[in-house]
Amino acid sequence: MAQYQALIFLSLILLVAGNDCIWDTSTSFPDISPLMLDSDLEMILPVMEGETSIVKVAEGSNITLVCPGSSINAIQLVSAVATCIGDTQVRINDKTYSLKELGCLKTPKPSIKKKVGNCGVDGTDELHAIGFKIAPFVFYELVRVCFDGTAQTTLYTDHVLRGAHIAAKEVTPGRPGFKTGSGFFSVSMSRIYTKKSQLALMVKLLGSETLASTIINGRKQLYFSKGHMSPDADFVTEALQDATYFYINALPQWQAFNNGNWKQLEFATRTLAEEMGSDLRIYSGGWGVLQLPDVNNNPVDIYLGLTDGEQVVPAPALTWKVVHDEKTGRAVAIIGVNNPHITSIPDTICPNICKSLEWVTFAVTELEDGYTYCCTVDDLRKAVPYVPDIGTVKLLASPTSGCRK
């Protein structure tokens, strides 16, 4: 009997110990990490275990390692299938490697896959995907973008915020420059986002240098910045964060708003996802065209891409987010007014329900930070017809499932 109990105890020890691959991302990862995908070609992401960010893979599992745009250091291939053999070791073609040996020569290169579907009102606009080419005929989609090619503006983006992993995200000091992609814009995007260009544009549109200098003022964060729709901080690894830096993933937002309530909304959304520990699907987009009064107090539409022959790249009047918990069938819409120059509370395009949301606790009524309000998704869709139809949902009022309708 004692022998039998000892055998059970030993079996339990072996079961608990196991021999899975466990990598501490701060000590066991290479300097430039490859993309890591499981057998379903889903991204393998770190989680927090205590104070440590780790990646854990079961012994015997296959991992696809990919370095889009470069190659894997030790084997000089763009991609390889590695098998976990335990601890921090993997096997590729009968040879054993540590993960540290399998870094990329260069940062994984993101790209855009064009025309993956249709979107917008009556399906007249096009969906494009930002992500990575991981094999000749396989593309990993990170962000989907609904793009209006006529106005040269993004209607909305679509991505998933990984609540179980976001606490383990990499924090890096540098940011890449925004990439244009091909065939989207007819104007220089890097130029129209300069303060010099924006000041000259306002002089032309508003008819007064004095007025223009009050509208564009860098010291007061009064200029148009590249407002991330699917923000880098919603993604876990450095490669995924860097992939968000395409101009089709940005809309012109006043910096005071972008660095104000829009940023607070992003923080709140990530906190919500982390508290829930589950995935949230996030749609982010713009609506309308911002108008400013000219020297004669007449409203003027603001297009950053204004030339003699066209008006493109409009500054949106509003930017919005739909936060959707697909697992529990709950969602809500948050809308921000993209105009820090307003002096009174503006009209809303749908009934404001912010007081019903436990997780929206920032100063939504601050005009200079971007006046913000909340609506049901149905009410937003009545005002903004290209907001995706997510079906019948309850209100995402709190992290818990027992929320108010």
Secondary structure as GFF3:
##gff-version 3
##sequence-region A 1 405
A	DSSP	alpha_helix	2	17	.	.	.	ID=ss1
A	DSSP	beta_strand	21	24	.	.	.	ID=ss2
A	DSSP	beta_strand	35	37	.	.	.	ID=ss3
A	DSSP	beta_strand	47	49	.	.	.	ID=ss4
A	DSSP	beta_strand	52	57	.	.	.	ID=ss5
A	DSSP	beta_strand	62	66	.	.	.	ID=ss6
A	DSSP	beta_strand	79	86	.	.	.	ID=ss7
A	DSSP	beta_strand	89	92	.	.	.	ID=ss8
A	DSSP	beta_strand	95	98	.	.	.	ID=ss9
A	DSSP	three_ten_helix	99	102	.	.	.	ID=ss10
A	DSSP	beta_strand	111	119	.	.	.	ID=ss11
A	DSSP	three_ten_helix	121	123	.	.	.	ID=ss12
A	DSSP	beta_strand	125	135	.	.	.	ID=ss13
A	DSSP	beta_strand	138	148	.	.	.	ID=ss14
A	DSSP	beta_strand	153	162	.	.	.	ID=ss15
A	DSSP	three_ten_helix	166	168	.	.	.	ID=ss16
A	DSSP	alpha_helix	189	192	.	.	.	ID=ss17
A	DSSP	alpha_helix	195	206	.	.	.	ID=ss18
A	DSSP	alpha_helix	209	215	.	.	.	ID=ss19
A	DSSP	three_ten_helix	218	220	.	.	.	ID=ss20
A	DSSP	beta_strand	224	228	.	.	.	ID=ss21
A	DSSP	three_ten_helix	232	234	.	.	.	ID=ss22
A	DSSP	alpha_helix	238	242	.	.	.	ID=ss23
A	DSSP	three_ten_helix	247	249	.	.	.	ID=ss24
A	DSSP	beta_strand	250	254	.	.	.	ID=ss25
A	DSSP	alpha_helix	255	258	.	.	.	ID=ss26
A	DSSP	alpha_helix	261	276	.	.	.	ID=ss27
A	DSSP	beta_strand	279	287	.	.	.	ID=ss28
A	DSSP	beta_strand	291	293	.	.	.	ID=ss29
A	DSSP	beta_strand	299	301	.	.	.	ID=ss30
A	DSSP	beta_strand	303	306	.	.	.	ID=ss31
A	DSSP	beta_strand	311	314	.	.	.	ID=ss32
A	DSSP	beta_strand	318	325	.	.	.	ID=ss33
A	DSSP	beta_strand	330	337	.	.	.	ID=ss34
A	DSSP	three_ten_helix	354	356	.	.	.	ID=ss35
A	DSSP	beta_strand	372	375	.	.	.	ID=ss36
A	DSSP	alpha_helix	377	383	.	.	.	ID=ss37
A	DSSP	beta_strand	394	395	.	.	.	ID=ss38
###
